[in-house]
Amino acid sequence: METKKNAGAFYLWLDVSKMEDDISFCRKLLDQEGVALTPGSAFYCPSYVRLAYTKDISILLDAAARMKRFVERNYSSSSGVNS
């Protein structure tokens, strides 16, 4: 996943275009791992998802581990996705 640099906000934009559309990615991640991200389409930024990092670091680290597991399980490295 690639990220976009943000100026002064508490979130990251993650590019999921090599995996699938942003809405499907968010729905599957929530269903499979219980991690909620916001589809970029809601902000006129399709192909990206928004990750807000406003929680305690332990919660964020757990969410990152769940996201990594989700990507490894659902998207093969042959699709150009780096884990």
mmCIF file of the N, C-alpha and C atoms, coordinates in Angstrom:
data_MODEL
# 
_entry.id   MODEL 
# 
loop_
_atom_site.group_PDB 
_atom_site.id 
_atom_site.type_symbol 
_atom_site.label_atom_id 
_atom_site.label_alt_id 
_atom_site.label_comp_id 
_atom_site.label_asym_id 
_atom_site.label_entity_id 
_atom_site.label_seq_id 
_atom_site.pdbx_PDB_ins_code 
_atom_site.Cartn_x 
_atom_site.Cartn_y 
_atom_site.Cartn_z 
_atom_site.occupancy 
_atom_site.B_iso_or_equiv 
_atom_site.pdbx_formal_charge 
_atom_site.auth_seq_id 
_atom_site.auth_comp_id 
_atom_site.auth_asym_id 
_atom_site.auth_atom_id 
_atom_site.pdbx_PDB_model_num 
ATOM 1   N N  . MET A 1 1  ? 0.836   -1.176  0.000  1.00 0.00 ? 1  MET A N  1 
ATOM 2   C CA . MET A 1 1  ? 0.000   0.000   0.000  1.00 0.00 ? 1  MET A CA 1 
ATOM 3   C C  . MET A 1 1  ? 0.880   1.238   0.000  1.00 0.00 ? 1  MET A C  1 
ATOM 4   N N  . GLU A 1 2  ? 0.484   2.216   -0.733 1.00 0.00 ? 2  GLU A N  1 
ATOM 5   C CA . GLU A 1 2  ? 1.182   3.496   -0.720 1.00 0.00 ? 2  GLU A CA 1 
ATOM 6   C C  . GLU A 1 2  ? 0.379   4.481   0.125  1.00 0.00 ? 2  GLU A C  1 
ATOM 7   N N  . THR A 1 3  ? 1.060   5.490   0.632  1.00 0.00 ? 3  THR A N  1 
ATOM 8   C CA . THR A 1 3  ? 0.386   6.511   1.429  1.00 0.00 ? 3  THR A CA 1 
ATOM 9   C C  . THR A 1 3  ? 0.555   7.874   0.780  1.00 0.00 ? 3  THR A C  1 
ATOM 10  N N  . LYS A 1 4  ? -0.356  8.771   1.095  1.00 0.00 ? 4  LYS A N  1 
ATOM 11  C CA . LYS A 1 4  ? -0.248  10.167  0.676  1.00 0.00 ? 4  LYS A CA 1 
ATOM 12  C C  . LYS A 1 4  ? 0.116   10.976  1.907  1.00 0.00 ? 4  LYS A C  1 
ATOM 13  N N  . LYS A 1 5  ? 1.046   11.920  1.752  1.00 0.00 ? 5  LYS A N  1 
ATOM 14  C CA . LYS A 1 5  ? 1.432   12.783  2.871  1.00 0.00 ? 5  LYS A CA 1 
ATOM 15  C C  . LYS A 1 5  ? 0.291   13.750  3.183  1.00 0.00 ? 5  LYS A C  1 
ATOM 16  N N  . ASN A 1 6  ? 0.044   13.915  4.464  1.00 0.00 ? 6  ASN A N  1 
ATOM 17  C CA . ASN A 1 6  ? -1.033  14.772  4.913  1.00 0.00 ? 6  ASN A CA 1 
ATOM 18  C C  . ASN A 1 6  ? -0.454  15.929  5.716  1.00 0.00 ? 6  ASN A C  1 
ATOM 19  N N  . ALA A 1 7  ? -0.982  17.101  5.562  1.00 0.00 ? 7  ALA A N  1 
ATOM 20  C CA . ALA A 1 7  ? -0.458  18.277  6.258  1.00 0.00 ? 7  ALA A CA 1 
ATOM 21  C C  . ALA A 1 7  ? -1.294  18.575  7.494  1.00 0.00 ? 7  ALA A C  1 
ATOM 22  N N  . GLY A 1 8  ? -0.877  18.065  8.652  1.00 0.00 ? 8  GLY A N  1 
ATOM 23  C CA . GLY A 1 8  ? -1.479  18.468  9.909  1.00 0.00 ? 8  GLY A CA 1 
ATOM 24  C C  . GLY A 1 8  ? -2.743  17.780  10.352 1.00 0.00 ? 8  GLY A C  1 
ATOM 25  N N  . ALA A 1 9  ? -3.093  16.665  9.800  1.00 0.00 ? 9  ALA A N  1 
ATOM 26  C CA . ALA A 1 9  ? -4.301  15.973  10.237 1.00 0.00 ? 9  ALA A CA 1 
ATOM 27  C C  . ALA A 1 9  ? -3.936  14.657  10.911 1.00 0.00 ? 9  ALA A C  1 
ATOM 28  N N  . PHE A 1 10 ? -4.920  14.024  11.522 1.00 0.00 ? 10 PHE A N  1 
ATOM 29  C CA . PHE A 1 10 ? -4.691  12.783  12.233 1.00 0.00 ? 10 PHE A CA 1 
ATOM 30  C C  . PHE A 1 10 ? -5.170  11.582  11.422 1.00 0.00 ? 10 PHE A C  1 
ATOM 31  N N  . TYR A 1 11 ? -4.804  11.523  10.169 1.00 0.00 ? 11 TYR A N  1 
ATOM 32  C CA . TYR A 1 11 ? -5.163  10.383  9.345  1.00 0.00 ? 11 TYR A CA 1 
ATOM 33  C C  . TYR A 1 11 ? -4.181  10.213  8.199  1.00 0.00 ? 11 TYR A C  1 
ATOM 34  N N  . LEU A 1 12 ? -4.201  8.992   7.645  1.00 0.00 ? 12 LEU A N  1 
ATOM 35  C CA . LEU A 1 12 ? -3.375  8.654   6.481  1.00 0.00 ? 12 LEU A CA 1 
ATOM 36  C C  . LEU A 1 12 ? -4.289  8.239   5.347  1.00 0.00 ? 12 LEU A C  1 
ATOM 37  N N  . TRP A 1 13 ? -3.861  8.496   4.136  1.00 0.00 ? 13 TRP A N  1 
ATOM 38  C CA . TRP A 1 13 ? -4.539  7.999   2.951  1.00 0.00 ? 13 TRP A CA 1 
ATOM 39  C C  . TRP A 1 13 ? -3.735  6.824   2.422  1.00 0.00 ? 13 TRP A C  1 
ATOM 40  N N  . LEU A 1 14 ? -4.375  5.673   2.268  1.00 0.00 ? 14 LEU A N  1 
ATOM 41  C CA . LEU A 1 14 ? -3.719  4.468   1.772  1.00 0.00 ? 14 LEU A CA 1 
ATOM 42  C C  . LEU A 1 14 ? -4.275  4.110   0.405  1.00 0.00 ? 14 LEU A C  1 
ATOM 43  N N  . ASP A 1 15 ? -3.393  3.903   -0.560 1.00 0.00 ? 15 ASP A N  1 
ATOM 44  C CA . ASP A 1 15 ? -3.788  3.550   -1.923 1.00 0.00 ? 15 ASP A CA 1 
ATOM 45  C C  . ASP A 1 15 ? -4.081  2.058   -1.996 1.00 0.00 ? 15 ASP A C  1 
ATOM 46  N N  . VAL A 1 16 ? -5.322  1.694   -2.296 1.00 0.00 ? 16 VAL A N  1 
ATOM 47  C CA . VAL A 1 16 ? -5.702  0.288   -2.421 1.00 0.00 ? 16 VAL A CA 1 
ATOM 48  C C  . VAL A 1 16 ? -6.049  -0.085  -3.864 1.00 0.00 ? 16 VAL A C  1 
ATOM 49  N N  . SER A 1 17 ? -5.687  0.761   -4.802 1.00 0.00 ? 17 SER A N  1 
ATOM 50  C CA . SER A 1 17 ? -6.081  0.558   -6.199 1.00 0.00 ? 17 SER A CA 1 
ATOM 51  C C  . SER A 1 17 ? -5.539  -0.736  -6.804 1.00 0.00 ? 17 SER A C  1 
ATOM 52  N N  . LYS A 1 18 ? -4.423  -1.248  -6.303 1.00 0.00 ? 18 LYS A N  1 
ATOM 53  C CA . LYS A 1 18 ? -3.876  -2.500  -6.839 1.00 0.00 ? 18 LYS A CA 1 
ATOM 54  C C  . LYS A 1 18 ? -4.588  -3.718  -6.264 1.00 0.00 ? 18 LYS A C  1 
ATOM 55  N N  . MET A 1 19 ? -5.473  -3.486  -5.286 1.00 0.00 ? 19 MET A N  1 
ATOM 56  C CA . MET A 1 19 ? -6.196  -4.594  -4.670 1.00 0.00 ? 19 MET A CA 1 
ATOM 57  C C  . MET A 1 19 ? -7.633  -4.670  -5.168 1.00 0.00 ? 19 MET A C  1 
ATOM 58  N N  . GLU A 1 20 ? -8.396  -3.620  -4.938 1.00 0.00 ? 20 GLU A N  1 
ATOM 59  C CA . GLU A 1 20 ? -9.769  -3.525  -5.425 1.00 0.00 ? 20 GLU A CA 1 
ATOM 60  C C  . GLU A 1 20 ? -10.312 -2.136  -5.095 1.00 0.00 ? 20 GLU A C  1 
ATOM 61  N N  . ASP A 1 21 ? -11.594 -1.919  -5.335 1.00 0.00 ? 21 ASP A N  1 
ATOM 62  C CA . ASP A 1 21 ? -12.128 -0.584  -5.067 1.00 0.00 ? 21 ASP A CA 1 
ATOM 63  C C  . ASP A 1 21 ? -12.169 -0.318  -3.565 1.00 0.00 ? 21 ASP A C  1 
ATOM 64  N N  . ASP A 1 22 ? -12.140 0.941   -3.221 1.00 0.00 ? 22 ASP A N  1 
ATOM 65  C CA . ASP A 1 22 ? -12.033 1.363   -1.824 1.00 0.00 ? 22 ASP A CA 1 
ATOM 66  C C  . ASP A 1 22 ? -13.200 0.895   -0.953 1.00 0.00 ? 22 ASP A C  1 
ATOM 67  N N  . ILE A 1 23 ? -14.395 0.905   -1.483 1.00 0.00 ? 23 ILE A N  1 
ATOM 68  C CA . ILE A 1 23 ? -15.567 0.511   -0.698 1.00 0.00 ? 23 ILE A CA 1 
ATOM 69  C C  . ILE A 1 23 ? -15.518 -0.985  -0.376 1.00 0.00 ? 23 ILE A C  1 
ATOM 70  N N  . SER A 1 24 ? -15.226 -1.810  -1.368 1.00 0.00 ? 24 SER A N  1 
ATOM 71  C CA . SER A 1 24 ? -15.129 -3.256  -1.137 1.00 0.00 ? 24 SER A CA 1 
ATOM 72  C C  . SER A 1 24 ? -14.011 -3.581  -0.164 1.00 0.00 ? 24 SER A C  1 
ATOM 73  N N  . PHE A 1 25 ? -12.881 -2.898  -0.301 1.00 0.00 ? 25 PHE A N  1 
ATOM 74  C CA . PHE A 1 25 ? -11.757 -3.122  0.596  1.00 0.00 ? 25 PHE A CA 1 
ATOM 75  C C  . PHE A 1 25 ? -12.179 -2.848  2.040  1.00 0.00 ? 25 PHE A C  1 
ATOM 76  N N  . CYS A 1 26 ? -12.833 -1.709  2.284  1.00 0.00 ? 26 CYS A N  1 
ATOM 77  C CA . CYS A 1 26 ? -13.253 -1.338  3.638  1.00 0.00 ? 26 CYS A CA 1 
ATOM 78  C C  . CYS A 1 26 ? -14.278 -2.317  4.202  1.00 0.00 ? 26 CYS A C  1 
ATOM 79  N N  . ARG A 1 27 ? -15.213 -2.732  3.368  1.00 0.00 ? 27 ARG A N  1 
ATOM 80  C CA . ARG A 1 27 ? -16.244 -3.677  3.843  1.00 0.00 ? 27 ARG A CA 1 
ATOM 81  C C  . ARG A 1 27 ? -15.619 -5.012  4.240  1.00 0.00 ? 27 ARG A C  1 
ATOM 82  N N  . LYS A 1 28 ? -14.736 -5.532  3.391  1.00 0.00 ? 28 LYS A N  1 
ATOM 83  C CA . LYS A 1 28 ? -14.095 -6.816  3.678  1.00 0.00 ? 28 LYS A CA 1 
ATOM 84  C C  . LYS A 1 28 ? -13.206 -6.734  4.915  1.00 0.00 ? 28 LYS A C  1 
ATOM 85  N N  . LEU A 1 29 ? -12.458 -5.652  5.042  1.00 0.00 ? 29 LEU A N  1 
ATOM 86  C CA . LEU A 1 29 ? -11.587 -5.477  6.201  1.00 0.00 ? 29 LEU A CA 1 
ATOM 87  C C  . LEU A 1 29 ? -12.409 -5.445  7.490  1.00 0.00 ? 29 LEU A C  1 
ATOM 88  N N  . LEU A 1 30 ? -13.512 -4.734  7.468  1.00 0.00 ? 30 LEU A N  1 
ATOM 89  C CA . LEU A 1 30 ? -14.378 -4.663  8.645  1.00 0.00 ? 30 LEU A CA 1 
ATOM 90  C C  . LEU A 1 30 ? -14.981 -6.034  8.958  1.00 0.00 ? 30 LEU A C  1 
ATOM 91  N N  . ASP A 1 31 ? -15.477 -6.726  7.936  1.00 0.00 ? 31 ASP A N  1 
ATOM 92  C CA . ASP A 1 31 ? -16.090 -8.037  8.146  1.00 0.00 ? 31 ASP A CA 1 
ATOM 93  C C  . ASP A 1 31 ? -15.091 -9.076  8.651  1.00 0.00 ? 31 ASP A C  1 
ATOM 94  N N  . GLN A 1 32 ? -13.899 -9.084  8.068  1.00 0.00 ? 32 GLN A N  1 
ATOM 95  C CA . GLN A 1 32 ? -12.929 -10.132 8.385  1.00 0.00 ? 32 GLN A CA 1 
ATOM 96  C C  . GLN A 1 32 ? -12.071 -9.840  9.603  1.00 0.00 ? 32 GLN A C  1 
ATOM 97  N N  . GLU A 1 33 ? -11.750 -8.577  9.834  1.00 0.00 ? 33 GLU A N  1 
ATOM 98  C CA . GLU A 1 33 ? -10.802 -8.243  10.902 1.00 0.00 ? 33 GLU A CA 1 
ATOM 99  C C  . GLU A 1 33 ? -11.324 -7.260  11.936 1.00 0.00 ? 33 GLU A C  1 
ATOM 100 N N  . GLY A 1 34 ? -12.516 -6.700  11.718 1.00 0.00 ? 34 GLY A N  1 
ATOM 101 C CA . GLY A 1 34 ? -13.071 -5.758  12.681 1.00 0.00 ? 34 GLY A CA 1 
ATOM 102 C C  . GLY A 1 34 ? -12.373 -4.409  12.704 1.00 0.00 ? 34 GLY A C  1 
ATOM 103 N N  . VAL A 1 35 ? -11.703 -4.064  11.599 1.00 0.00 ? 35 VAL A N  1 
ATOM 104 C CA . VAL A 1 35 ? -11.005 -2.777  11.492 1.00 0.00 ? 35 VAL A CA 1 
ATOM 105 C C  . VAL A 1 35 ? -11.800 -1.889  10.536 1.00 0.00 ? 35 VAL A C  1 
ATOM 106 N N  . ALA A 1 36 ? -12.161 -0.701  10.992 1.00 0.00 ? 36 ALA A N  1 
ATOM 107 C CA . ALA A 1 36 ? -12.960 0.223   10.186 1.00 0.00 ? 36 ALA A CA 1 
ATOM 108 C C  . ALA A 1 36 ? -12.085 1.331   9.611  1.00 0.00 ? 36 ALA A C  1 
ATOM 109 N N  . LEU A 1 37 ? -12.069 1.408   8.292  1.00 0.00 ? 37 LEU A N  1 
ATOM 110 C CA . LEU A 1 37 ? -11.445 2.512   7.569  1.00 0.00 ? 37 LEU A CA 1 
ATOM 111 C C  . LEU A 1 37 ? -12.548 3.203   6.784  1.00 0.00 ? 37 LEU A C  1 
ATOM 112 N N  . THR A 1 38 ? -12.294 4.403   6.325  1.00 0.00 ? 38 THR A N  1 
ATOM 113 C CA . THR A 1 38 ? -13.283 5.140   5.542  1.00 0.00 ? 38 THR A CA 1 
ATOM 114 C C  . THR A 1 38 ? -12.900 5.093   4.063  1.00 0.00 ? 38 THR A C  1 
ATOM 115 N N  . PRO A 1 39 ? -13.826 4.688   3.195  1.00 0.00 ? 39 PRO A N  1 
ATOM 116 C CA . PRO A 1 39 ? -13.528 4.700   1.761  1.00 0.00 ? 39 PRO A CA 1 
ATOM 117 C C  . PRO A 1 39 ? -13.230 6.122   1.286  1.00 0.00 ? 39 PRO A C  1 
ATOM 118 N N  . GLY A 1 40 ? -12.216 6.256   0.474  1.00 0.00 ? 40 GLY A N  1 
ATOM 119 C CA . GLY A 1 40 ? -11.855 7.566   -0.059 1.00 0.00 ? 40 GLY A CA 1 
ATOM 120 C C  . GLY A 1 40 ? -12.948 8.177   -0.914 1.00 0.00 ? 40 GLY A C  1 
ATOM 121 N N  . SER A 1 41 ? -13.804 7.327   -1.486 1.00 0.00 ? 41 SER A N  1 
ATOM 122 C CA . SER A 1 41 ? -14.915 7.832   -2.313 1.00 0.00 ? 41 SER A CA 1 
ATOM 123 C C  . SER A 1 41 ? -15.767 8.837   -1.558 1.00 0.00 ? 41 SER A C  1 
ATOM 124 N N  . ALA A 1 42 ? -15.846 8.678   -0.251 1.00 0.00 ? 42 ALA A N  1 
ATOM 125 C CA . ALA A 1 42 ? -16.634 9.614   0.570  1.00 0.00 ? 42 ALA A CA 1 
ATOM 126 C C  . ALA A 1 42 ? -16.035 11.017  0.561  1.00 0.00 ? 42 ALA A C  1 
ATOM 127 N N  . PHE A 1 43 ? -14.772 11.119  0.156  1.00 0.00 ? 43 PHE A N  1 
ATOM 128 C CA . PHE A 1 43 ? -14.063 12.402  0.107  1.00 0.00 ? 43 PHE A CA 1 
ATOM 129 C C  . PHE A 1 43 ? -13.609 12.727  -1.316 1.00 0.00 ? 43 PHE A C  1 
ATOM 130 N N  . TYR A 1 44 ? -14.270 12.127  -2.299 1.00 0.00 ? 44 TYR A N  1 
ATOM 131 C CA . TYR A 1 44 ? -13.934 12.321  -3.714 1.00 0.00 ? 44 TYR A CA 1 
ATOM 132 C C  . TYR A 1 44 ? -12.498 11.892  -4.010 1.00 0.00 ? 44 TYR A C  1 
ATOM 133 N N  . CYS A 1 45 ? -12.073 10.823  -3.340 1.00 0.00 ? 45 CYS A N  1 
ATOM 134 C CA . CYS A 1 45 ? -10.722 10.298  -3.519 1.00 0.00 ? 45 CYS A CA 1 
ATOM 135 C C  . CYS A 1 45 ? -10.792 8.777   -3.679 1.00 0.00 ? 45 CYS A C  1 
ATOM 136 N N  . PRO A 1 46 ? -11.452 8.311   -4.759 1.00 0.00 ? 46 PRO A N  1 
ATOM 137 C CA . PRO A 1 46 ? -11.577 6.870   -4.941 1.00 0.00 ? 46 PRO A CA 1 
ATOM 138 C C  . PRO A 1 46 ? -10.202 6.225   -5.088 1.00 0.00 ? 46 PRO A C  1 
ATOM 139 N N  . SER A 1 47 ? -10.137 4.960   -4.813 1.00 0.00 ? 47 SER A N  1 
ATOM 140 C CA . SER A 1 47 ? -8.907  4.159   -4.855 1.00 0.00 ? 47 SER A CA 1 
ATOM 141 C C  . SER A 1 47 ? -8.073  4.301   -3.592 1.00 0.00 ? 47 SER A C  1 
ATOM 142 N N  . TYR A 1 48 ? -8.493  5.169   -2.680 1.00 0.00 ? 48 TYR A N  1 
ATOM 143 C CA . TYR A 1 48 ? -7.789  5.336   -1.418 1.00 0.00 ? 48 TYR A CA 1 
ATOM 144 C C  . TYR A 1 48 ? -8.752  5.032   -0.270 1.00 0.00 ? 48 TYR A C  1 
ATOM 145 N N  . VAL A 1 49 ? -8.174  4.671   0.880  1.00 0.00 ? 49 VAL A N  1 
ATOM 146 C CA . VAL A 1 49 ? -8.941  4.537   2.111  1.00 0.00 ? 49 VAL A CA 1 
ATOM 147 C C  . VAL A 1 49 ? -8.297  5.450   3.149  1.00 0.00 ? 49 VAL A C  1 
ATOM 148 N N  . ARG A 1 50 ? -9.108  5.924   4.077  1.00 0.00 ? 50 ARG A N  1 
ATOM 149 C CA . ARG A 1 50 ? -8.596  6.843   5.096  1.00 0.00 ? 50 ARG A CA 1 
ATOM 150 C C  . ARG A 1 50 ? -8.504  6.132   6.437  1.00 0.00 ? 50 ARG A C  1 
ATOM 151 N N  . LEU A 1 51 ? -7.333  6.196   7.019  1.00 0.00 ? 51 LEU A N  1 
ATOM 152 C CA . LEU A 1 51 ? -7.071  5.599   8.326  1.00 0.00 ? 51 LEU A CA 1 
ATOM 153 C C  . LEU A 1 51 ? -6.870  6.736   9.318  1.00 0.00 ? 51 LEU A C  1 
ATOM 154 N N  . ALA A 1 52 ? -7.770  6.843   10.282 1.00 0.00 ? 52 ALA A N  1 
ATOM 155 C CA . ALA A 1 52 ? -7.633  7.856   11.333 1.00 0.00 ? 52 ALA A CA 1 
ATOM 156 C C  . ALA A 1 52 ? -6.814  7.260   12.467 1.00 0.00 ? 52 ALA A C  1 
ATOM 157 N N  . TYR A 1 53 ? -5.805  7.994   12.911 1.00 0.00 ? 53 TYR A N  1 
ATOM 158 C CA . TYR A 1 53 ? -4.974  7.484   14.013 1.00 0.00 ? 53 TYR A CA 1 
ATOM 159 C C  . TYR A 1 53 ? -5.159  8.341   15.264 1.00 0.00 ? 53 TYR A C  1 
ATOM 160 N N  . THR A 1 54 ? -6.375  8.243   15.787 1.00 0.00 ? 54 THR A N  1 
ATOM 161 C CA . THR A 1 54 ? -6.751  9.031   16.958 1.00 0.00 ? 54 THR A CA 1 
ATOM 162 C C  . THR A 1 54 ? -6.950  8.171   18.200 1.00 0.00 ? 54 THR A C  1 
ATOM 163 N N  . LYS A 1 55 ? -6.580  6.904   18.122 1.00 0.00 ? 55 LYS A N  1 
ATOM 164 C CA . LYS A 1 55 ? -6.717  5.979   19.246 1.00 0.00 ? 55 LYS A CA 1 
ATOM 165 C C  . LYS A 1 55 ? -5.377  5.784   19.941 1.00 0.00 ? 55 LYS A C  1 
ATOM 166 N N  . ASP A 1 56 ? -5.406  5.100   21.064 1.00 0.00 ? 56 ASP A N  1 
ATOM 167 C CA . ASP A 1 56 ? -4.207  4.745   21.795 1.00 0.00 ? 56 ASP A CA 1 
ATOM 168 C C  . ASP A 1 56 ? -3.287  3.904   20.907 1.00 0.00 ? 56 ASP A C  1 
ATOM 169 N N  . ILE A 1 57 ? -1.983  4.041   21.092 1.00 0.00 ? 57 ILE A N  1 
ATOM 170 C CA . ILE A 1 57 ? -1.013  3.361   20.242 1.00 0.00 ? 57 ILE A CA 1 
ATOM 171 C C  . ILE A 1 57 ? -1.188  1.849   20.261 1.00 0.00 ? 57 ILE A C  1 
ATOM 172 N N  . SER A 1 58 ? -1.582  1.270   21.382 1.00 0.00 ? 58 SER A N  1 
ATOM 173 C CA . SER A 1 58 ? -1.772  -0.183  21.444 1.00 0.00 ? 58 SER A CA 1 
ATOM 174 C C  . SER A 1 58 ? -2.916  -0.625  20.527 1.00 0.00 ? 58 SER A C  1 
ATOM 175 N N  . ILE A 1 59 ? -3.960  0.168   20.440 1.00 0.00 ? 59 ILE A N  1 
ATOM 176 C CA . ILE A 1 59 ? -5.085  -0.127  19.549 1.00 0.00 ? 59 ILE A CA 1 
ATOM 177 C C  . ILE A 1 59 ? -4.642  0.018   18.095 1.00 0.00 ? 59 ILE A C  1 
ATOM 178 N N  . LEU A 1 60 ? -3.866  1.049   17.799 1.00 0.00 ? 60 LEU A N  1 
ATOM 179 C CA . LEU A 1 60 ? -3.378  1.260   16.438 1.00 0.00 ? 60 LEU A CA 1 
ATOM 180 C C  . LEU A 1 60 ? -2.442  0.131   15.992 1.00 0.00 ? 60 LEU A C  1 
ATOM 181 N N  . LEU A 1 61 ? -1.588  -0.330  16.884 1.00 0.00 ? 61 LEU A N  1 
ATOM 182 C CA . LEU A 1 61 ? -0.685  -1.435  16.546 1.00 0.00 ? 61 LEU A CA 1 
ATOM 183 C C  . LEU A 1 61 ? -1.457  -2.717  16.283 1.00 0.00 ? 61 LEU A C  1 
ATOM 184 N N  . ASP A 1 62 ? -2.478  -2.977  17.077 1.00 0.00 ? 62 ASP A N  1 
ATOM 185 C CA . ASP A 1 62 ? -3.321  -4.143  16.852 1.00 0.00 ? 62 ASP A CA 1 
ATOM 186 C C  . ASP A 1 62 ? -4.037  -4.036  15.505 1.00 0.00 ? 62 ASP A C  1 
ATOM 187 N N  . ALA A 1 63 ? -4.570  -2.856  15.200 1.00 0.00 ? 63 ALA A N  1 
ATOM 188 C CA . ALA A 1 63 ? -5.252  -2.648  13.914 1.00 0.00 ? 63 ALA A CA 1 
ATOM 189 C C  . ALA A 1 63 ? -4.285  -2.835  12.751 1.00 0.00 ? 63 ALA A C  1 
ATOM 190 N N  . ALA A 1 64 ? -3.057  -2.360  12.894 1.00 0.00 ? 64 ALA A N  1 
ATOM 191 C CA . ALA A 1 64 ? -2.053  -2.525  11.837 1.00 0.00 ? 64 ALA A CA 1 
ATOM 192 C C  . ALA A 1 64 ? -1.749  -4.004  11.609 1.00 0.00 ? 64 ALA A C  1 
ATOM 193 N N  . ALA A 1 65 ? -1.641  -4.777  12.680 1.00 0.00 ? 65 ALA A N  1 
ATOM 194 C CA . ALA A 1 65 ? -1.392  -6.215  12.549 1.00 0.00 ? 65 ALA A CA 1 
ATOM 195 C C  . ALA A 1 65 ? -2.567  -6.904  11.862 1.00 0.00 ? 65 ALA A C  1 
ATOM 196 N N  . ARG A 1 66 ? -3.784  -6.500  12.193 1.00 0.00 ? 66 ARG A N  1 
ATOM 197 C CA . ARG A 1 66 ? -4.970  -7.070  11.554 1.00 0.00 ? 66 ARG A CA 1 
ATOM 198 C C  . ARG A 1 66 ? -5.024  -6.707  10.075 1.00 0.00 ? 66 ARG A C  1 
ATOM 199 N N  . MET A 1 67 ? -4.670  -5.458  9.745  1.00 0.00 ? 67 MET A N  1 
ATOM 200 C CA . MET A 1 67 ? -4.661  -5.028  8.346  1.00 0.00 ? 67 MET A CA 1 
ATOM 201 C C  . MET A 1 67 ? -3.618  -5.808  7.547  1.00 0.00 ? 67 MET A C  1 
ATOM 202 N N  . LYS A 1 68 ? -2.459  -6.007  8.123  1.00 0.00 ? 68 LYS A N  1 
ATOM 203 C CA . LYS A 1 68 ? -1.398  -6.772  7.457  1.00 0.00 ? 68 LYS A CA 1 
ATOM 204 C C  . LYS A 1 68 ? -1.875  -8.194  7.184  1.00 0.00 ? 68 LYS A C  1 
ATOM 205 N N  . ARG A 1 69 ? -2.465  -8.828  8.188  1.00 0.00 ? 69 ARG A N  1 
ATOM 206 C CA . ARG A 1 69 ? -2.987  -10.190 8.030  1.00 0.00 ? 69 ARG A CA 1 
ATOM 207 C C  . ARG A 1 69 ? -4.057  -10.232 6.935  1.00 0.00 ? 69 ARG A C  1 
ATOM 208 N N  . PHE A 1 70 ? -4.931  -9.250  6.923  1.00 0.00 ? 70 PHE A N  1 
ATOM 209 C CA . PHE A 1 70 ? -5.996  -9.161  5.921  1.00 0.00 ? 70 PHE A CA 1 
ATOM 210 C C  . PHE A 1 70 ? -5.422  -9.061  4.512  1.00 0.00 ? 70 PHE A C  1 
ATOM 211 N N  . VAL A 1 71 ? -4.460  -8.182  4.327  1.00 0.00 ? 71 VAL A N  1 
ATOM 212 C CA . VAL A 1 71 ? -3.866  -7.998  2.996  1.00 0.00 ? 71 VAL A CA 1 
ATOM 213 C C  . VAL A 1 71 ? -3.131  -9.264  2.565  1.00 0.00 ? 71 VAL A C  1 
ATOM 214 N N  . GLU A 1 72 ? -2.375  -9.871  3.471  1.00 0.00 ? 72 GLU A N  1 
ATOM 215 C CA . GLU A 1 72 ? -1.649  -11.095 3.132  1.00 0.00 ? 72 GLU A CA 1 
ATOM 216 C C  . GLU A 1 72 ? -2.600  -12.231 2.771  1.00 0.00 ? 72 GLU A C  1 
ATOM 217 N N  . ARG A 1 73 ? -3.708  -12.327 3.462  1.00 0.00 ? 73 ARG A N  1 
ATOM 218 C CA . ARG A 1 73 ? -4.677  -13.400 3.217  1.00 0.00 ? 73 ARG A CA 1 
ATOM 219 C C  . ARG A 1 73 ? -5.474  -13.192 1.928  1.00 0.00 ? 73 ARG A C  1 
ATOM 220 N N  . ASN A 1 74 ? -5.792  -11.955 1.608  1.00 0.00 ? 74 ASN A N  1 
ATOM 221 C CA . ASN A 1 74 ? -6.715  -11.692 0.504  1.00 0.00 ? 74 ASN A CA 1 
ATOM 222 C C  . ASN A 1 74 ? -6.080  -11.270 -0.812 1.00 0.00 ? 74 ASN A C  1 
ATOM 223 N N  . TYR A 1 75 ? -4.852  -10.788 -0.784 1.00 0.00 ? 75 TYR A N  1 
ATOM 224 C CA . TYR A 1 75 ? -4.258  -10.249 -1.995 1.00 0.00 ? 75 TYR A CA 1 
ATOM 225 C C  . TYR A 1 75 ? -2.849  -10.824 -2.155 1.00 0.00 ? 75 TYR A C  1 
ATOM 226 N N  . SER A 1 76 ? -2.665  -11.570 -3.227 1.00 0.00 ? 76 SER A N  1 
ATOM 227 C CA . SER A 1 76 ? -1.367  -12.238 -3.435 1.00 0.00 ? 76 SER A CA 1 
ATOM 228 C C  . SER A 1 76 ? -0.318  -11.250 -3.901 1.00 0.00 ? 76 SER A C  1 
ATOM 229 N N  . SER A 1 77 ? 0.931   -11.589 -3.682 1.00 0.00 ? 77 SER A N  1 
ATOM 230 C CA . SER A 1 77 ? 2.037   -10.718 -4.131 1.00 0.00 ? 77 SER A CA 1 
ATOM 231 C C  . SER A 1 77 ? 2.114   -10.664 -5.657 1.00 0.00 ? 77 SER A C  1 
ATOM 232 N N  . SER A 1 78 ? 1.497   -11.622 -6.339 1.00 0.00 ? 78 SER A N  1 
ATOM 233 C CA . SER A 1 78 ? 1.506   -11.601 -7.805 1.00 0.00 ? 78 SER A CA 1 
ATOM 234 C C  . SER A 1 78 ? 0.678   -10.456 -8.365 1.00 0.00 ? 78 SER A C  1 
ATOM 235 N N  . SER A 1 79 ? -0.174  -9.842  -7.520 1.00 0.00 ? 79 SER A N  1 
ATOM 236 C CA . SER A 1 79 ? -0.987  -8.710  -7.989 1.00 0.00 ? 79 SER A CA 1 
ATOM 237 C C  . SER A 1 79 ? -0.236  -7.390  -7.865 1.00 0.00 ? 79 SER A C  1 
ATOM 238 N N  . GLY A 1 80 ? 1.022   -7.453  -7.407 1.00 0.00 ? 80 GLY A N  1 
ATOM 239 C CA . GLY A 1 80 ? 1.798   -6.227  -7.282 1.00 0.00 ? 80 GLY A CA 1 
ATOM 240 C C  . GLY A 1 80 ? 1.665   -5.574  -5.920 1.00 0.00 ? 80 GLY A C  1 
ATOM 241 N N  . VAL A 1 81 ? 1.029   -6.236  -4.981 1.00 0.00 ? 81 VAL A N  1 
ATOM 242 C CA . VAL A 1 81 ? 0.836   -5.692  -3.643 1.00 0.00 ? 81 VAL A CA 1 
ATOM 243 C C  . VAL A 1 81 ? 1.999   -6.111  -2.774 1.00 0.00 ? 81 VAL A C  1 
ATOM 244 N N  . ASN A 1 82 ? 2.620   -5.142  -2.107 1.00 0.00 ? 82 ASN A N  1 
ATOM 245 C CA . ASN A 1 82 ? 3.703   -5.436  -1.172 1.00 0.00 ? 82 ASN A CA 1 
ATOM 246 C C  . ASN A 1 82 ? 3.144   -5.481  0.229  1.00 0.00 ? 82 ASN A C  1 
ATOM 247 N N  . SER A 1 83 ? 3.457   -6.518  0.974  1.00 0.00 ? 83 SER A N  1 
ATOM 248 C CA . SER A 1 83 ? 2.957   -6.613  2.357  1.00 0.00 ? 83 SER A CA 1 
ATOM 249 C C  . SER A 1 83 ? 3.938   -6.026  3.327  1.00 0.00 ? 83 SER A C  1 
# 
